[in-house]
Structures are given as structure tokens and as C-alpha cells.
């Protein structure tokens, strides 16, 4: 079983992300965790690595930048950063917990398969360390400054409530905090992952200054934000979502259904 620290104030916590060590979200997360325990280390990508997924750097060396004894960046992916954090930076004092985030943007539905924020938590989970990925819903047009107030209010409550909790191996927790909705009390809800269709994924084609065509992947397809039984709908309604994610992708009903096909 993976066991969340029984006393978080004594726990060693490794923080990472995919938006880079310079991102506002990781600084907010460090402030939140730092108010609970003094034992916090940050190891994160030096540059923006959103949508890197669970990728590893294997065809070139990894370089590390030390800002101080508690803050390091990696010229690599979120997965690289957690590996470096656990196996090098914290080799002699293994972390009791890994928290990834706070991501600039939600990670609901099928976003989790692309997310570097989720991937950092995946890597920790694979190493037998309880892990949580935290993401903040934002105005994706970029016209509104990110409001971290819901995260600041609710994440300490969630982390405190989880003390002593345990769950199955190969499972991580994904938390999404909503944009504040005036007049709507914010609740914390356990919900399953939703899905969205990629049929309408936009591919923008244009021409560069040298006359060569190029393509730019457009915005993600619209999520089903009216489904109040799934993560994206509950988040859109103004509530915090907590979703356990399993790393074992086997679909057992299909495994059973296909048993006789190849005999």
C-alpha cells in the first residue's frame, strides 16, 4: 500500500511540476506546503515542459542547476526531474511524499494522458512514493490573472485530511481547483475521470517567413462541462475535484471477452 504521511509536519516533501521552476504555481505550492512542514525540496524543469507526458530524456545528458540546497532545476522533463530529485538530490533522505504542481490549467478528462504534471506524480508512484498532482483551472484566453485563492484555502485542508490515509500501489491522486465562482460555495468532491472526443482537434496550417508550411496544434476539444458526475463538469461548477488515477491500464472486461478468440 502507498501510505500518506501520518504527520505531515514531520514529512519530507519533494515538489515538482511541468511549468518550470520559475512558474508562479510551483511557488504557490511551496508556500502552501512550507506552512505545514519545513522539510520541502523543489526539483523541477528549468523550462516550460507542458504536455510532455511521461517522457524521459535518454538520448542526451541531463544537466542540473542548483539555486540553493533546497531548489534545483533540470534541463529535462518532469519525469526526469522527479528521478533526479529522488535518486540524486534526496538520495540520502528519501521523500515521504511527492506533490506536483500547481499546474497552470486544469488536468481533467483525457488531459491526464498528456500532462507533465500528472507524469511527475506517476514517476513517484512507480518508485513507491505516495504522490499527488495539483492543477488550477484558469481562463485559457490569458486575459485574466490566475486566482490561486481557492487552492490556498482548500489544499491545506485536503493534505491535512489525508494524513494517515493509504491506497493501492500504482495509484496517484489528481486534484483540480476551480476558478472562484462568486455566490457558489466551494465543495471538495471525489469524482471519476471523464473523457472528451479528439475528433475535432484543431490543426492550424500556415506558412513561415521562408515560404515553408508548418502546423500548430490548436486548442483542446471542448470538454463535457455539463456532466456533474465527472471531473470536468464538477470543476466547471466551481468545486474542487479529487480523482484517483490508476497506472494499470488493463481493461479486464475486454481481457475476459477476448479469452477464446486466439485459441
Steps between C-alpha positions, in 0.01 A plus 500: 500500500602860449473690827457874529715633788326465836648830619555731206683756713787250535493373142757561227324633190633523146324752275520495122291616202500541122466880473863545617663593827431865420121458473268679739309180575797312642582796722143505631519126569829539686344773715204273580714197587763712674236621744440138603851354501847657479635195318436603140719452194425627148635324190327605177571561131701811422272580206132461413419132441120493485348202315830311525311200633695222668809552286863435592816659364711207380689629193689783666645570844297662777638820644404634841502859625528556875336819626557403864498180708121474475438619143625333183399507136550235235549561131255225423145377554283479812576127516873575484457754779336253739765238424776751571320622811452154651817324385752784521390809691311306772690173468600495867161618632236353273180708476190383685275674249522650151266780396493627143363840399326724534442474127390808308184344359273210586592136453166327462363239259757392240733788585656263753656292222693800365575677826853539626353592838332161521816335366711631788256339741501181292878470530488536877222243518707253299778546757263411782454856629147638557439779252249772428462716188343843550355711219321836489225578250571829324367736238677344203473820294766646729299817558450440872768473766498159668316501832665251735270575794294179478819293487643687798182438699427138411831323439616530864167348610538213252861425593416508870197273453713248307743447790520128572291406194614218274413372156596226259843494329513654151238760591547876527262781588417781258358819653348782295407832658241719325486866416303667776130538422345783706193379684593131463635327811805294405471132588765227489374203300637157412413440134600269212693608194299607198584485131472719193512430129807587295305499173495879491859561605611808308813501284596849383698515175702804401812609312823611663704802376703272272190375325494158666177355640471421868229373733399610847287283727201708604296513816374178653148392406218619723455292813160383615469769763134423570562149633478547876604140562848541345804709585468768230135578574545514876805727459312732265219520755750653744606206713834339583536156343708210629543205264702184572684396183625146442820429308379153399312561175381142453129483414398177669154456339663505154778271621230254602296548182799422279607185687366261239588700187860381463459136600 
